[in-house]
Amino acid sequence: MLKQFKGEIVYNQEVDKHFPHLTVGQTLEFAARVRTPQNRLAPISRDSWAKYFAQLVMTIFGLSHTYNTKVGNDFVRGISGGERKRVSIAEMALAGSPIAAWDNATRGLDAATALEFTRALRLMSNLFGNVHLVAIYQASQAIYDEFDKAVVLYEGREIYFGPATKAKQYFVDMGYECPPRQTTGDFLTSVTNPIERKAREGYESRVPRTPAEFEKYWKESTACKNLMDEIEQHEKDFPMGGQTLQEFVESRKRMQAKHVRPESPYTITIPMQVRYLTQRAYQRILGDKASTITTVFGQITLALIIGSIFYGTNDSTSSFTSKGGVLFFAVLLNALIAINEINSLYSQRPIVEKQASYAFYHPFAEALAGIVSDIPVKLVISVCFNVILYFLGGLREEPGPFFIFFLFNFIATLTVS
């Protein structure tokens, strides 16, 4: 059951992790395309629906002006850090998950951008009816006021969970003093710190001190009783495993494309995933043309240098060592070309993990699409390198030996990649 609902509850910590060479429009259109429902309200194609919905979400979150701008990162020039956060929120909105968890998502942001991030979450909750669980540090009063409920934990024990507007008064009634200029968020966290908290006059010996005492006070409070009554009423209105769950399962099945198993958490089939991922891989290659062109010219330069070393060797037994050297360098350099891919593979790993948790696609589909998209590029690089090296190195100018040489080196390149 949990596997089937993968992607319905999503967790995001590194929210600004994206492919830097893709534009914002390409990033969000891909997210919309892999989560496009099979039964759409309007009789339009999947691609048209995805493009329209991506543009709609971009308008909601104020990203329309960045449609053709690269996402970027610390090394690739693109959109700002705050806009990158909003791209992540828009991506989660397109994922359509009812519950989203954000762990320290405002890390590294200034106060204004953090507030903008929180308001975007508030807007998404109002529009799509989903729930956001946010762990945030040093929240300003404006940020705190955006939330409906607040939970306070003290060494793993729940000491308050209820309306955010009543949290401050709950601890004031308990006996703790809130300084005039202290925000509600800072006051709630200070209550769990023996050094920062301060009891009101006359309450010094009556307020809880240890986590166990705080928990006992909470369980005996009226706020806790009201919370339990609210939970009990909700369970009566929406019983677990009842009609609500069945309706949810049926709606999920109607979203899935044809030939997708009902138990699968994915919206589209594996071949569709590979197709869309291959398309995105080519978009990444086109967005970073300089890297591919540099590799091609680098391999041509190496082929000219190595080939010139062995140029003009005799076709006799005395040149066996030289011919063997040509073959050795051919295999070695074809294999070492994959070294420049290691950094990109490690950098895209958290992105793939994040999007797989959203149930966008199966991770193996990304690997397969990478192989498919790599073949034409590797073929061009292999032709440029192996043709020059083969004939400049003085190897046998016959079709059979040449194509055997090319085949083995091309397979070596793909294998190491």
Helices and strands as residue ranges (DSSP letters): E 9-12, H 24-34, H 46-60, G 64-66, H 81-95, E 99-103, H 111-128, E 131-135, H 141-144, E 149-154, E 157-163, H 164-174, H 184-191, H 211-219, H 222-237, H 243-255, H 270-287, H 289-309, G 317-319, H 320-336, G 337-341, H 342-357, H 363-392, H 399-416
